[in-house]
Amino acid sequence: MTRSERLNQELIFLSNQTQFHLADLMTKFQISKRTALRDIAALEQLGLAFYVEPGRYGGYQLIHRRLWIPVTFNLQEVNALFFAIKALRLLAVTPFDQSYRTIYDKLMATLPHQEQQTVDRLQQVVHYYTVTNLDRPNFLPDLLPAILKPQVVHLTLNIAPYTGDFQLYDLLFRHGIWFFSGYHLAEQSWGIYRCDAIQALTPMDRVAPFTSSDLPQAFQRYQNAHYTIPFRCQLTPLGREEVQKNRYPNMHLDHHADQDWLTGKYAPSEQAYMVQYLLSLGAQVKVIAPASLRQAYLTALHQMLDQYKTGRADRP
C-alpha cells in the first residue's frame, strides 16, 4: 500500500471515530510510531480537524464538521468507478431513478484532461455484456425506500391470490428481470415475485411485523422450515462452470473423489422449477437424488423426445 492509499484508508477509518490514539493507527495499519506521527501531520494538512487531549487516557479528539474532507482516488480506482457506471447503464431500469449518463459526465468533469483520455480509452477497449431489462417494472424507486424504512405496502399484483399487504425484504436482478422478496402479512408466508407483476403500490399506515434487524433471521427461519427436500446431482467440469454462472442460494457446489457435485435443498412447491433448471444444464448434469426429482426430470426429457417421434413432429 502506498502512502497516499494509506492516508485515504486512515481518513475512512477515522470518519466514524470521535477520538483515537496513536496506537490505533499503529495497530490498524501496521505502521511504526514515527510513521503514525507523520501520517497525523499529513492528515491535518489535508483538513482533518482535531485537538490533543492531554493525560494518560487522552489522545486525539476529532472535531466533526458538517462535510467531511474529500477522499482522493488513484487512476485505477477512477477506472473501476467508470467501469461500474458503464455496467449499470446497461440496465434500462434501476431502483435509484437516476441518470447514469449525468453521473458519468459529472465525474468526468472532475478529472484532468489526460485522465479523461485514459478513461475514454478504457471505455473503448473494455466491454461488459449482460442481459438488459426484459421487463418494465414501474415501481422500483418506490420499493427501495419501503425496504429501507421498513414499511408495509399494499401491492396489487397481476397474480390475484398474492395481492395484499407486504413487508419487503430485498430486490434482486436476475436474467433481465427484477424480483422482490417479502412477507405477505395475510398469508403469513414469504415469497419471491416479479416486479413487473406490480400494478399498484400504496404505502400503509401499519406497523411492520419485523424490524430491519429481525428480517434476515425471520427469512432464514422460513427458509429452514420450507426448504426440506435435499437433492444431489453429478456434474461434468462444464456443468460446474455453468452452475457457477447461474446458481441460486439454495444450491452448493462440492468437489470430492475427483467429481463435481451440485447439492442443496428445495421446497416441495419448487420441484417443477428445479426440473427446468436442471434441463438447462443439458448433458452436463445427472440427477442422483431424490428419486422424485429424478423421475420428474426423466418425465420431462421423455416429453421433449416425444415431440420428435415419427408422425408427431410438426412438418413444414
N, C-alpha and C positions, 0 to 999 in steps of 0.2 A: 504494500500500500504506500503510495507516495504521500508526501507531507500535505499537499493540498487536499487529497482524498481523505486523509486522517482528520484534517481540520473540519471538513464538511461533516464527517461522521460524528465528530465531537459536538458540533453545533446541533445536530439532530438529537444526540444523546442528552444534551443539556436542555433542550426545548421543553422537556417535561419535568424538569427539576426546579426546586425553589432554592436549593443550596447544594454545594458539592465540596468535596475535599480533594486535595492533590492526589491522595491515594486512589480516589475513584477513577480518575483518568489513567493513572499508572496501571491499575488492575484491569480496567475495561479494555484498554488499547495496548497493553503490554509494552509500556514505554518507561524510560527511566525518569527519576525526579527532575533531572536537568531538562529533559525533553518536554516534560509536562509543564514546567515553568515557562519554557519558550513558547509552547502552544498557547498557554493562557495569555501571554503578552500579545501573541498574534491574533487571538480571538478578540481581545479588547480593541485592537486596531481595526478589526473588521466591524466592530459596532456592538459587541457583546457588553452589556451593562451589568456591572456587579460592584460590590464593595466587600472589603475584607473584614470579617468578624473576628476580633482577637480572642485569645483564650484557648484552653485545652480542647474544648468542643466547638470551637469556631469554624472558620472555613470561608468559602466564597459564597456570599448571598447574592442571588440573581435579582436584578431589577427588571421585572417583566414589563414590556411595552405592548401597546396595542398591536403593533405589527412587528413580527419577528424579523431579524436581519436576514437578508437573502442567502440562500444556499446556491453555490455555483455548481455547474455540471461540466465535466470534461466532454471532448468531442464524441467519444464512444457512447456516453450516456445520452447525449443530444441525439445521436443517430438512432439509438434504441427507442427514444421517445417518438421520433418522427415515424419510425417503422411501425410502432404500436398504433399511432394515429392512422397510418395508411391502412392497416388491417381493419380498424374499426370503421373506416369509411366504406368498406365493402358491405357493411350491414345497412340495409335501407332504413331499418327501424331499430332504435335502441331505447332503453328506459330513460335516457338523460335528456332527450328533447333538445339536443344541441347540434349546431352545425360544425362538423369536424373540419370542414374546409376553412371556417373562420378561425378555429383554434390553431390550425396549421399555419395560416397566414400570420396570426399574432405572434406565434413562437418564432417563425422565420424572421420576422421584422426585428427581433431582439438580437439576431446573430450578426457578426461581422460578415462582410461580403464574401471573403474567402471561405468561411464555414458554410455560408448559404450555398455556394457552389458545390461543396463536398456533400451536403445533404441532398441537393438536387441530383447529383451523380448517383448517390446511394439509392434514391427512389427509382432511378432508371435501370439499375443493374440487379436489385434485389426484389423478387416478386413473391407475393403471398397469395396463394389460391385457397379459397374456401367456398362453401356453399352460401350464396346470398339468400336473403329472406324469401321463402316460398309463400309465407303468409303475410297478412297486413294487420297485425294487432294494433288496434286504435287506442288501447288503454295502458300501454306500458308506462308512460310517465305518471299515471295515477296509481299503478300497482306498487311502484317502488316506495313512495312515501308511506303507504299503508303498511308495508312490511317493516319499515324502519321505526314506526311510532311505538308500539304496534297498534293497529286499528282494525276494528271489524268493518267489513264492507259487504254490501248486498250485491251479489253478482247475478245477472241474468245471462244464462248460458244457452246456446242453441241445443244443448243436450238437456232436455226438460227435467229429468229427475235430479239433476245436480244444481239447479238454480236455488239460491238461498244465501244465508249469511255465512261468511268465511272469515277465518283469521289466516292471513297469508304467511307463508314461511320463507320461500325464496323464488327466484327466477332462474331459468336455465335456457340456453340456446343450443339446440341440437339438430343437425342435419337440415338447417334452413328454417327451423320452426321454433318460436318462443313458447315455453311452457311456464306454468306457475304451479307450485305445490302449496297445499294449505289444508286447514282443518275445517270441515263442514260442520257447523255447530248443531244443526238439527239432526244430522245423521250420526254425529259423534264419530266421524271417521276422517282419515287422511286420504288425500288423492293427488294425482298429478294431472293437470288439464292443459289443453292448448289455449294459448292466449287469444287466438283468433276466434275462439268459440264464445268469447265475451261479447254480449250485445249491449249491456248497460252495466254501469258501476256506480253505486251510491254509498258514500261513507255513512256509517251508522253511529248513533249516539248510544253505544252499548259497550260495556266493559269487556275487553278481550279476555278469553279464558286463560291465556298463558302470557307471562311476561316474556320479554326478549331473551332473558337468560334461561327460562324454563322451556322454551320452544324446542331447542335441539334435543333435550332429554326426552320430552314428550314424543317427538317424532321418532326417536330411536326406540322407545318402548313399543310404539306401534309397529315399527319395522320388525322388531324381535318377535312380536306376537303373531304377525301375519306372514312373514317370510319363513315358512316352516318346512318346505319341501327341499331337501338337499339334492343337488344334481352334480354329475361328474361326466365330463366329455374329454375324449382324447383329441389332441391337436397335432397337426403337422407343423414344421417350423413356419411355413407360410401362414398357417392358421393362427399361430401365436401372434404374428405380425398384424394380421387383420383384426384380431381381438384387441391388440394394443391401440389400434387406431379407432376402435369403436367398442367401448366397454362400459357397462353400467355399474353402479355402486355395489350391486349385489353379486358381482362376478369377480373372481380372483384367478390369477394365473399362477400355476405351480410348475416346478420342474424337478423331477426325480427319476432315477433309473434311466437317464438319457431319454426321457419322454416328457413332452409338454402336456399340461392338463388345464382344463377350464373347470372351475368348481364354484360353488356358491349355493344360495337358496333363493327360491321364488315362492310367491303366494299362489294358492290354488287357482285363483282367477286369472293368473298370468300365463297359464300353460300355452295357450294359443300364440301369445306374443313370443314366448320362448321358442316355440317351433319356428316361427317366421325368422327370428334372429339366427337360429342355427342353420336354417336353409340358406341364409345369405352367405354363410361360410363355405357353401358348396362341398367339394370333396375334401376340404381341409379339416373336417371335423367328423368324429364318430361318437355318437351318443351312447354312453355306457349305463348310466342310471339317472333317475329311477326308471323302472320298467314302463310306467305310464307315459313318461315323456318320450322314451324310445319308441313306443308303439305309435304315439301321436305323430312323431317325426316320420316314421315309416309310412303311415297312412297318407300324410301329405305328399311324400315322394311318389307313392303309387298313383295318387290323384293327378300329379303332374305328368307321370308317364302315360296315364290313360288318355291324355289329350292327343298323344301321338300314335295311338294304336290304329291299325289299318281300319279304314271305314269311319273313324270317329274324328279324325283331324279335319279342320276346315281346309277346303281346297280353293285355290284362286279361281 
